[in-house]
Amino acid sequence: MNPGYPQPKIQLSKSPEYRESYANSVQVRVSVWDFFLNFGVAHQETPDQVTIENNHGIYLSPQQAKALWNMLGQNLAQYEQAFGKIALEPQGSPLPIPAGPIH
């Protein structure tokens, strides 16, 4: 930050369309111009079928994606320091773990 310019005051507000929801699935698409994060909920009704119901997509600039990555990294490190290591693979889960990218 340049010391010649004061830090602006930031005011947060919620638009009338603001919603919160749960996601246990995130797919990421990348282009030259942006990152697209597609959030949804994965359901497994049978052992051989997983259905992902996508409910919200967010486009981020590369700069915002990197800022999010940094912020998540810092917060995950603090979380693990307080609560212990986060395992990506469920221990003793009856669900099959698919090969490939984590969603």
C-alpha positions in Angstrom: 0.0 0.0 0.0 1.2 3.5 -0.8 1.6 5.6 2.3 0.5 8.7 0.4 -3.0 7.4 0.0 -5.3 6.7 3.0 -7.0 3.3 3.2 -10.6 3.7 2.1 -13.5 2.9 4.4 -15.3 -0.2 3.2 -19.0 -0.5 3.8 -20.6 -4.0 3.4 -24.3 -4.4 2.5 -26.6 -7.2 1.3 -28.6 -6.8 -1.9 -32.3 -7.8 -1.8 -31.3 -10.9 -3.9 -28.6 -12.0 -1.3 -28.9 -15.7 -0.4 -26.9 -18.2 1.6 -26.8 -21.9 0.8 -24.8 -25.0 1.5 -22.4 -26.6 -1.0 -20.5 -29.9 -0.8 -19.5 -29.8 -4.5 -17.5 -27.1 -6.4 -16.4 -27.4 -10.0 -13.9 -24.9 -11.4 -13.5 -23.8 -15.0 -10.7 -21.5 -16.1 -10.3 -19.3 -19.1 -7.9 -16.6 -20.1 -10.2 -13.9 -18.6 -11.8 -15.5 -15.5 -12.4 -18.4 -13.2 -15.9 -19.9 -12.9 -16.8 -21.6 -9.6 -20.0 -23.7 -9.8 -21.4 -24.6 -6.4 -23.8 -27.4 -5.7 -24.9 -30.3 -3.5 -23.9 -33.9 -4.2 -26.5 -36.6 -3.3 -25.8 -40.4 -3.4 -29.0 -42.4 -3.3 -27.5 -45.6 -4.6 -23.9 -47.0 -4.3 -23.3 -46.5 -8.1 -24.9 -43.1 -8.7 -24.0 -39.7 -7.5 -26.2 -36.7 -8.5 -24.8 -33.2 -8.2 -27.4 -30.4 -8.2 -25.6 -27.2 -9.1 -27.3 -24.2 -7.6 -25.0 -21.2 -8.0 -22.2 -20.1 -10.3 -19.7 -17.3 -9.6 -17.2 -15.7 -12.0 -14.0 -14.3 -10.6 -11.2 -12.3 -12.1 -7.8 -14.0 -11.9 -6.9 -11.3 -9.3 -9.9 -12.1 -7.2 -9.4 -15.8 -7.5 -5.8 -15.4 -6.2 -7.0 -13.2 -3.3 -9.6 -15.9 -2.5 -6.9 -18.6 -2.6 -4.7 -16.6 -0.2 -7.6 -15.9 2.2 -8.7 -19.6 2.2 -5.2 -20.8 2.7 -4.7 -18.5 5.7 -8.1 -19.4 7.2 -7.6 -23.1 6.7 -4.2 -23.0 8.4 -5.8 -21.2 11.4 -8.7 -23.8 11.4 -6.2 -26.7 11.4 -4.2 -25.1 14.1 -7.3 -24.8 16.3 -9.1 -28.1 15.4 -6.5 -30.4 13.8 -5.7 -31.6 10.3 -8.5 -31.7 7.8 -8.6 -35.0 5.9 -9.7 -34.9 2.3 -10.6 -38.6 2.2 -13.4 -39.7 4.5 -12.2 -42.3 7.0 -14.4 -45.5 7.1 -16.9 -44.0 4.7 -19.2 -46.4 2.9 -19.2 -44.1 -0.2 -16.8 -44.9 -3.0 -14.1 -42.2 -3.5 -14.0 -41.4 -7.2 -10.7 -41.0 -9.0 -9.9 -37.6 -10.5 -10.3 -34.0 -9.3 -11.9 -33.2 -6.0 -15.4 -31.6 -6.4 
